[in-house]
Amino acid sequence: MIDVIVAGGGPTGMMLAGELRLHGVEVVVVERDPEPTPVVRSLGLHARSIEIMDQRGLLDRFLAQGTKHPVGGFFAGIPKPSPEGLDTAHLYTLGIPQTRTDRLLTEHALESGAELRRGCAVTGLDQDEQGVRVELSNGTSLRARYLVGCDGGRSTVRKLLGVDFPGEPGTVDTLLAEAKLTASPEYIDEIGAEVRKTQLRFGAMPLGDGVYRIVVPAAAVAEDRSVPPTLDELKAQLIATGGTDFGVHSPRWLSRFGDATRQAERYRAGRVFLAGDAAHIHPPTGGQGLNLGVQDAFNLGWKLAAAVNGWAPENLLDTYHAERHPVAAEVLGNTRAQMQLMLLEPGPQAVRKLVARLLDFEDVNRYLTEMILAIGIRYDFGPGPDLLGKRLRDIELKENGHLYARMRRGRGLLLDQTGRLSVAGWADRVDLISDASHELDAPAVLLRPDGHVAWIGSEQADLADHLPIWFGTATG
């Protein structure tokens, strides 16, 4: 029996596969598409996802393939600078096309020992108390202890489970393409700047060699969004919106997306879990979608590995839904709000102007920026200091370099500034660093493998009460 089957080989699925392999879990990823998609839906990583890559030693690979951009202007495209003193060591957004992100995460998962089977779509599943059997489109079946559906907004896994996906249907569609333009760069920029005064879903970004990434409103909402638009449709919409088709030709790919907003009622059904777009879909405003899925995988991976390896505390797997469902609900809410602020009617435009003025207040700008970057997330671990439940940024240690470099193995970590504490009984799951940092105002912190602070204190007895909550029964 396989340990875990992951349905879907996109960024969420491959991030999860890499996390599971970090703990020696056997993983098979089944992906419907026979080849990687050329479609570029996401254009970058926000701070929390950058931190995740740093925590796992992957960041150098991503930096080599991307471009750093200043933080700011995320909320509904309102141009405002970054607030000062953001709680992260990575004060930039990394511009990197999704195709590169997909490739880097796939390479990492395969290097770690995950198996990827392309051209295999999930067609059926059933589960019992011991495991899950998955039927595949090639006529074969697999059995595993757990299954995770990372198979997108039209998730087959979610539908087979019968999990409801409530929300709102799309009201507008947008066309995306990568294609060559014959118009001059100056003319393209001039028309784009003029149109964006009233229509923010319009533009052409140069990619080199005469190729542009093109965004333009569609004429109507498509009945089947999986059917790509035609070149003629793209030309017609460019003319309708901007008065010219820029001489568009030779498309690399054509696609469309909508503004539907839906969230799975539950992220777990027995031995089956949902993550990424299979669990939530929303408009792309703020560039949060891919980041949200990667962060789902980061939350679920170590918990699922703990269950497979036999030390997961009771109800640990249930904390995945308890923690990530509210986070996605907040993202759905802020993307709804941003879409309203991008409408052209007088009412939404009046509110947009008001929000733009409010963003001049430092606290408002900070709140909305941290929300988009996902560095303001605080899981509910009960009463305690504000740091409890938050992830700890990459702080500098006096003798051991930077914190994230010590988290590469995906284990828990006790950072002890008192020099008196011990993780005896949990040393196979939790690392101990007795060190100091001028950036940490706490005697000691216990970090989960995802970097969130699970305990703050100085007493061994209190620590011993909290270690089992996240790391199970002591051994030895």
C-alpha positions as CSV (number, residue, x, y, z in Angstrom):
1,M,0.0,0.0,0.0
2,I,1.3,3.5,-0.9
3,D,1.5,6.0,1.9
4,V,-0.1,9.0,0.1
5,I,-1.6,9.6,-3.4
6,V,-1.6,13.2,-4.5
7,A,-4.1,13.9,-7.3
8,G,-2.8,16.9,-9.3
9,G,0.8,17.8,-10.2
10,G,0.5,21.6,-10.1
11,P,2.3,23.8,-7.5
12,T,0.1,22.7,-4.6
13,G,0.5,19.0,-5.3
14,M,4.2,19.1,-6.0
15,M,4.9,21.2,-2.9
16,L,3.0,18.7,-0.8
17,A,4.9,15.8,-2.4
18,G,8.2,17.4,-1.5
19,E,7.0,18.0,2.0
20,L,6.0,14.4,2.5
21,R,9.2,13.0,1.0
22,L,11.1,15.2,3.5
23,H,9.8,12.8,6.2
24,G,10.3,9.6,4.2
25,V,6.7,9.2,3.2
26,E,6.0,7.2,0.0
27,V,4.2,9.5,-2.5
28,V,2.7,8.9,-5.9
29,V,1.4,12.0,-7.8
30,V,-1.1,11.3,-10.5
31,E,-1.6,14.1,-13.0
32,R,-4.3,14.3,-15.7
33,D,-2.2,16.2,-18.3
34,P,0.4,14.2,-20.2
35,E,2.7,17.3,-20.4
36,P,3.3,20.4,-18.2
37,T,0.9,23.2,-19.2
38,P,2.4,26.2,-20.9
39,V,-0.3,28.5,-19.5
40,V,1.0,31.2,-17.1
41,R,-1.7,32.1,-14.6
42,S,0.4,33.2,-11.7
43,L,3.2,35.7,-12.0
44,G,4.9,35.5,-8.7
45,L,5.5,34.6,-5.1
46,H,4.5,36.8,-2.1
47,A,6.6,37.1,1.1
48,R,5.1,34.1,3.0
49,S,5.7,31.7,0.0
50,I,9.2,33.1,-0.3
51,E,9.8,32.3,3.3
52,I,8.5,28.8,2.8
53,M,11.0,28.2,0.0
54,D,13.7,29.6,2.3
55,Q,12.7,27.3,5.1
56,R,13.1,24.3,2.8
57,G,16.4,25.4,1.2
58,L,14.8,26.1,-2.2
59,L,14.9,29.9,-2.4
60,D,18.2,30.1,-4.3
61,R,16.6,28.1,-7.1
62,F,13.7,30.5,-7.3
63,L,15.8,33.6,-7.1
64,A,17.9,32.4,-10.0
65,Q,14.7,32.1,-12.1
66,G,12.8,35.2,-11.0
67,T,13.0,39.0,-10.5
68,K,12.7,40.9,-7.3
69,H,10.0,43.6,-7.3
70,P,9.2,46.2,-4.5
71,V,6.3,45.4,-2.2
72,G,3.3,47.6,-2.6
73,G,0.2,48.5,-4.7
74,F,-1.3,45.0,-4.3
75,F,-4.8,45.9,-3.1
76,A,-7.1,46.4,-6.1
77,G,-4.1,47.7,-8.0
78,I,-4.1,51.0,-6.0
79,P,-0.6,52.3,-6.3
80,K,0.8,52.8,-2.8
81,P,4.3,52.2,-1.4
82,S,5.1,49.5,1.0
83,P,4.6,50.3,4.7
84,E,7.8,50.4,6.8
85,G,8.9,47.7,9.1
86,L,7.0,44.7,7.6
87,D,7.6,41.6,9.7
88,T,9.6,39.6,7.2
89,A,13.2,39.3,6.1
90,H,12.1,39.2,2.5
91,L,10.9,42.7,1.6
92,Y,10.1,42.0,-2.0
93,T,7.8,40.1,-4.3
94,L,9.4,37.5,-6.6
95,G,8.3,37.8,-10.2
96,I,8.4,34.3,-11.6
97,P,6.0,32.7,-14.1
98,Q,4.0,29.8,-12.9
99,T,5.6,27.5,-15.4
100,R,8.9,28.0,-13.7
101,T,7.4,27.6,-10.3
102,D,5.8,24.3,-11.4
103,R,9.1,23.1,-12.9
104,L,11.1,23.9,-9.8
105,L,8.7,22.3,-7.4
106,T,8.4,19.2,-9.6
107,E,12.2,18.9,-9.8
108,H,12.4,19.2,-6.0
109,A,9.7,16.6,-5.4
110,L,11.3,14.1,-7.9
111,E,14.8,14.7,-6.5
112,S,13.3,13.9,-3.1
113,G,12.0,10.6,-4.3
114,A,8.3,11.3,-5.2
115,E,6.8,9.4,-8.2
116,L,4.9,11.4,-10.9
117,R,2.6,9.6,-13.2
118,R,1.3,11.8,-16.0
119,G,-1.7,11.1,-18.2
120,C,-3.5,9.6,-15.3
121,A,-6.8,11.2,-14.2
122,V,-8.7,10.1,-11.1
123,T,-12.0,8.6,-12.1
124,G,-13.2,6.9,-8.9
125,L,-12.4,6.4,-5.3
126,D,-13.6,4.6,-2.2
127,Q,-12.3,4.5,1.3
128,D,-12.4,2.4,4.4
129,E,-10.8,2.6,7.8
130,Q,-7.5,1.4,6.5
131,G,-7.1,3.4,3.3
132,V,-8.3,4.7,0.0
133,R,-8.6,3.0,-3.4
134,V,-8.3,5.3,-6.4
135,E,-9.4,4.3,-9.9
136,L,-7.5,5.9,-12.8
137,S,-8.3,6.8,-16.4
138,N,-5.8,4.3,-17.7
139,G,-7.8,1.4,-16.3
140,T,-5.5,0.8,-13.3
141,S,-6.1,1.4,-9.6
142,L,-3.9,2.4,-6.6
143,R,-4.5,2.0,-2.9
144,A,-3.0,4.3,-0.3
145,R,-3.3,5.2,3.3
146,Y,-4.3,8.7,2.4
147,L,-5.4,10.7,-0.7
148,V,-5.1,14.5,-1.2
149,G,-7.0,16.2,-4.0
150,C,-4.9,19.0,-5.5
151,D,-6.7,18.7,-8.8
152,G,-7.9,22.2,-9.4
153,G,-11.2,24.2,-9.2
154,R,-13.1,21.5,-11.1
155,S,-11.7,18.9,-8.7
156,T,-12.8,15.3,-9.5
157,V,-11.7,14.2,-6.0
158,R,-14.0,16.8,-4.4
159,K,-16.9,15.8,-6.6
160,L,-16.4,12.1,-5.9
161,L,-16.4,12.9,-2.2
162,G,-19.7,14.8,-2.5
163,V,-18.2,17.8,-0.7
164,D,-20.2,20.9,-1.3
165,F,-18.5,23.9,-3.0
166,P,-20.8,26.8,-2.2
167,G,-20.1,30.4,-3.3
168,E,-20.9,32.7,-6.2
169,P,-20.6,31.9,-10.0
170,G,-18.5,34.1,-12.2
171,T,-19.9,37.4,-13.5
172,V,-17.0,38.4,-15.8
173,D,-14.4,36.5,-17.8
174,T,-10.9,37.7,-18.7
175,L,-8.8,36.5,-21.7
176,L,-5.1,35.7,-21.2
177,A,-2.6,35.0,-23.9
178,E,1.1,34.9,-24.8
179,A,1.5,36.0,-28.4
180,K,3.5,38.2,-30.7
181,L,2.5,41.8,-31.5
182,T,3.5,43.8,-34.5
183,A,2.7,47.2,-33.1
184,S,5.5,49.3,-31.7
185,P,6.3,49.2,-28.0
186,E,5.6,52.9,-27.7
187,Y,2.1,52.5,-29.3
188,I,1.3,49.5,-27.1
189,D,2.3,51.4,-23.9
190,E,0.3,54.5,-25.0
191,I,-2.9,52.6,-25.7
192,G,-2.5,50.5,-22.5
193,A,-2.0,53.5,-20.3
194,E,-5.1,55.3,-21.8
195,V,-7.3,52.2,-21.5
196,R,-6.2,51.4,-17.9
197,K,-7.6,54.8,-16.8
198,T,-11.0,53.2,-16.9
199,Q,-10.4,49.4,-17.4
200,L,-7.8,47.7,-15.2
201,R,-8.2,44.3,-16.8
202,F,-6.2,45.4,-19.9
203,G,-2.6,45.3,-20.8
204,A,0.3,43.8,-22.7
205,M,3.5,43.1,-20.9
206,P,6.7,42.4,-23.0
207,L,8.4,39.1,-22.5
208,G,11.1,39.5,-25.1
209,D,11.5,38.6,-28.8
210,G,8.3,40.4,-29.7
211,V,6.2,38.2,-27.4
212,Y,3.7,39.8,-24.9
213,R,1.5,38.6,-22.1
214,I,-1.9,40.0,-23.0
215,V,-4.9,40.6,-20.7
216,V,-8.2,41.8,-21.9
217,P,-11.9,41.5,-20.8
218,A,-13.9,38.8,-22.5
219,A,-17.2,39.5,-24.3
220,A,-19.2,37.2,-22.0
221,V,-18.9,34.5,-19.4
222,A,-18.0,31.2,-21.0
223,E,-20.2,28.2,-20.3
224,D,-17.1,26.0,-20.2
225,R,-14.0,27.9,-19.1
226,S,-11.8,25.0,-19.8
227,V,-12.2,25.6,-23.5
228,P,-9.6,28.2,-24.6
229,P,-10.5,31.2,-26.6
230,T,-9.6,31.6,-30.2
231,L,-7.1,34.1,-31.7
232,D,-10.1,35.7,-33.5
233,E,-11.9,36.2,-30.1
234,L,-8.7,37.7,-28.6
235,K,-8.4,40.1,-31.6
236,A,-12.1,41.1,-31.4
237,Q,-11.8,41.9,-27.6
238,L,-8.6,43.9,-28.0
239,I,-10.4,46.0,-30.7
240,A,-13.6,46.3,-28.6
241,T,-11.6,47.5,-25.5
242,G,-8.6,49.3,-26.9
243,G,-9.5,50.1,-30.4
244,T,-6.7,48.0,-31.9
245,D,-5.6,44.4,-31.9
246,F,-1.9,45.5,-31.9
247,G,-1.3,43.1,-34.8
248,V,-1.5,40.1,-32.5
249,H,-0.4,36.8,-34.1
250,S,1.4,33.5,-33.4
251,P,0.0,32.8,-29.9
252,R,2.0,30.5,-27.6
253,W,-1.1,29.8,-25.7
254,L,-4.6,31.2,-25.1
255,S,-6.7,30.9,-21.9
256,R,-9.4,32.5,-19.9
257,F,-10.3,33.0,-16.2
258,G,-13.3,34.2,-14.3
259,D,-14.2,35.7,-11.0
260,A,-16.2,32.8,-9.5
261,T,-15.7,32.6,-5.7
262,R,-16.3,29.2,-4.0
263,Q,-14.9,27.3,-1.0
264,A,-15.2,23.6,0.0
265,E,-17.3,23.2,3.1
266,R,-14.8,20.8,4.5
267,Y,-11.1,20.1,3.7
268,R,-11.2,16.6,5.1
269,A,-13.4,13.6,4.5
270,G,-12.0,10.6,6.3
271,R,-8.7,9.7,4.7
272,V,-9.1,12.2,1.9
273,F,-8.1,15.9,2.0
274,L,-8.5,18.9,-0.4
275,A,-5.9,21.6,-1.0
276,G,-5.3,24.4,-3.3
277,D,-7.9,25.3,-6.0
278,A,-9.7,22.0,-5.2
279,A,-10.6,23.6,-1.8
280,H,-11.1,27.2,-2.9
281,I,-11.3,29.4,-6.0
282,H,-11.4,33.2,-6.2
283,P,-10.6,36.1,-8.5
284,P,-6.8,36.6,-9.1
285,T,-6.8,40.1,-7.6
286,G,-3.7,40.5,-5.4
287,G,-2.0,37.4,-6.9
288,Q,-2.9,35.2,-4.0
289,G,-4.1,32.0,-5.6
290,L,-0.9,30.0,-6.2
291,N,0.5,31.3,-2.9
292,L,-2.5,30.1,-1.0
293,G,-2.3,26.6,-2.4
294,V,1.4,26.3,-1.6
295,Q,0.7,27.4,1.9
296,D,-2.0,24.8,2.2
297,A,0.5,22.1,1.3
298,F,3.0,23.5,3.8
299,N,0.4,23.3,6.6
300,L,-0.8,19.8,5.6
301,G,2.5,18.1,4.7
302,W,4.1,17.6,8.1
303,K,0.8,16.7,9.7
304,L,0.1,14.0,7.2
305,A,3.7,12.7,7.5
306,A,3.2,12.5,11.3
307,A,0.1,10.4,10.8
308,V,1.9,8.1,8.4
309,N,4.9,7.8,10.6
310,G,2.8,6.9,13.6
311,W,3.4,9.8,16.0
312,A,0.6,12.3,15.2
313,P,-1.3,13.4,18.2
314,E,-5.1,12.8,18.2
315,N,-6.9,15.4,16.1
316,L,-3.7,16.7,14.5
317,L,-5.0,16.1,11.0
318,D,-8.2,17.9,11.9
319,T,-6.2,21.1,12.5
320,Y,-5.6,21.3,8.8
321,H,-9.2,22.3,8.1
322,A,-9.4,24.3,11.3
323,E,-6.4,26.5,10.4
324,R,-6.6,26.7,6.6
325,H,-10.3,27.0,6.0
326,P,-10.6,30.4,7.8
327,V,-7.5,31.7,5.9
328,A,-9.0,30.9,2.5
329,A,-12.3,32.4,3.6
330,E,-10.4,35.7,4.3
331,V,-8.8,35.5,0.9
332,L,-12.1,35.0,-0.8
333,G,-13.4,38.0,1.1
334,N,-10.6,40.3,0.2
335,T,-10.7,39.3,-3.5
336,R,-14.4,40.0,-3.6
337,A,-13.8,43.4,-2.2
338,Q,-11.0,44.1,-4.6
339,M,-13.1,43.1,-7.6
340,Q,-15.8,45.5,-6.5
341,L,-13.2,48.3,-6.3
342,M,-12.3,47.6,-9.9
343,L,-15.8,48.0,-11.4
344,L,-16.3,51.0,-13.6
345,E,-19.7,52.2,-12.2
346,P,-19.7,55.5,-10.2
347,G,-20.4,53.8,-6.8
348,P,-17.5,51.4,-6.8
349,Q,-15.2,54.1,-8.2
350,A,-16.2,56.4,-5.4
351,V,-15.4,53.7,-2.8
352,R,-12.1,53.1,-4.6
353,K,-11.1,56.7,-4.2
354,L,-12.0,56.5,-0.5
355,V,-9.9,53.4,0.0
356,A,-7.0,55.0,-1.8
357,R,-7.1,57.9,0.7
358,L,-7.4,55.5,3.6
359,L,-4.3,53.6,2.4
360,D,-2.3,56.8,3.1
361,F,-2.7,55.9,6.8
362,E,0.2,53.6,7.8
363,D,-1.9,51.2,9.8
364,V,-4.4,50.6,7.0
365,N,-1.6,50.1,4.5
366,R,0.2,47.7,6.8
367,Y,-3.0,45.7,7.5
368,L,-3.9,45.2,3.9
369,T,-0.3,44.6,2.7
370,E,0.2,41.9,5.4
371,M,-3.1,40.3,4.4
372,I,-2.0,40.0,0.8
373,L,1.5,38.8,1.7
374,A,0.0,36.2,4.2
375,I,2.4,37.3,6.9
376,G,-0.3,38.5,9.2
377,I,-1.9,35.1,9.6
378,R,-2.3,34.0,13.2
379,Y,-3.7,30.5,14.0
380,D,-5.8,30.1,17.1
381,F,-3.6,28.3,19.7
382,G,-5.5,29.8,22.6
383,P,-4.7,32.8,24.8
384,G,-1.2,34.1,24.9
385,P,1.2,36.8,23.5
386,D,0.5,38.2,20.0
387,L,3.4,36.0,18.6
388,L,1.6,32.8,19.6
389,G,0.1,31.2,16.5
390,K,2.0,33.4,14.1
391,R,5.0,32.3,12.0
392,L,8.3,33.5,13.1
393,R,10.3,35.5,10.5
394,D,13.8,34.5,9.6
395,I,15.6,36.0,12.6
396,E,19.4,36.2,12.9
397,L,20.9,34.0,15.7
398,K,24.0,34.9,17.6
399,E,25.9,31.7,17.0
400,N,23.9,29.7,14.5
401,G,23.4,32.0,11.5
402,H,19.7,32.5,10.4
403,L,16.8,30.6,11.8
404,Y,15.4,29.3,8.5
405,A,18.6,27.6,7.7
406,R,18.0,25.4,10.7
407,M,14.5,24.4,9.6
408,R,15.5,22.6,6.4
409,R,14.7,19.1,7.7
410,G,11.0,20.0,8.4
411,R,11.1,19.2,12.1
412,G,9.9,21.1,15.1
413,L,12.4,23.4,16.6
414,L,12.8,24.8,20.2
415,L,14.7,28.0,20.2
416,D,15.9,28.4,23.8
417,Q,17.4,31.7,24.9
418,T,17.6,30.6,28.6
419,G,19.9,27.6,28.0
420,R,17.9,25.6,30.5
421,L,15.3,23.7,28.4
422,S,15.3,20.2,26.9
423,V,13.4,18.3,24.2
424,A,14.3,14.9,25.7
425,G,11.7,12.4,24.6
426,W,10.9,14.3,21.4
427,A,14.4,14.7,20.0
428,D,13.5,12.5,17.1
429,R,10.9,15.1,16.0
430,V,12.1,18.4,17.5
431,D,15.5,20.1,17.2
432,L,16.9,22.2,20.1
433,I,18.9,25.4,19.5
434,S,20.3,27.1,22.6
435,D,21.1,30.5,21.2
436,A,20.1,34.1,21.5
437,S,18.7,36.6,19.0
438,H,18.2,40.4,19.5
439,E,15.2,40.0,17.2
440,L,13.3,37.7,19.6
441,D,11.6,39.2,22.7
442,A,10.8,35.9,24.4
443,P,12.8,33.5,26.6
444,A,12.0,30.5,24.4
445,V,9.7,29.5,21.5
446,L,8.6,26.2,20.2
447,L,8.1,26.2,16.4
448,R,6.1,23.7,14.5
449,P,7.6,22.4,11.2
450,D,5.8,25.1,9.3
451,G,7.4,27.8,11.5
452,H,4.3,28.8,13.5
453,V,4.9,29.5,17.2
454,A,3.2,26.8,19.2
455,W,4.5,27.8,22.7
456,I,6.3,30.7,24.4
457,G,7.8,30.4,27.9
458,S,10.7,29.5,30.1
459,E,9.6,26.6,32.3
460,Q,10.4,23.0,31.4
461,A,7.2,21.7,33.0
462,D,5.1,24.0,30.9
463,L,7.0,23.0,27.7
464,A,6.5,19.3,28.5
465,D,2.7,20.0,28.6
466,H,2.8,21.6,25.2
467,L,5.1,19.3,23.2
468,P,2.6,16.4,23.1
469,I,-0.1,18.7,21.7
470,W,1.9,19.0,18.4
471,F,4.5,16.2,18.5
472,G,2.8,13.3,20.2
473,T,3.9,11.0,23.0
474,A,7.4,11.2,24.2
475,T,9.7,8.2,23.5
476,G,12.5,6.7,25.5
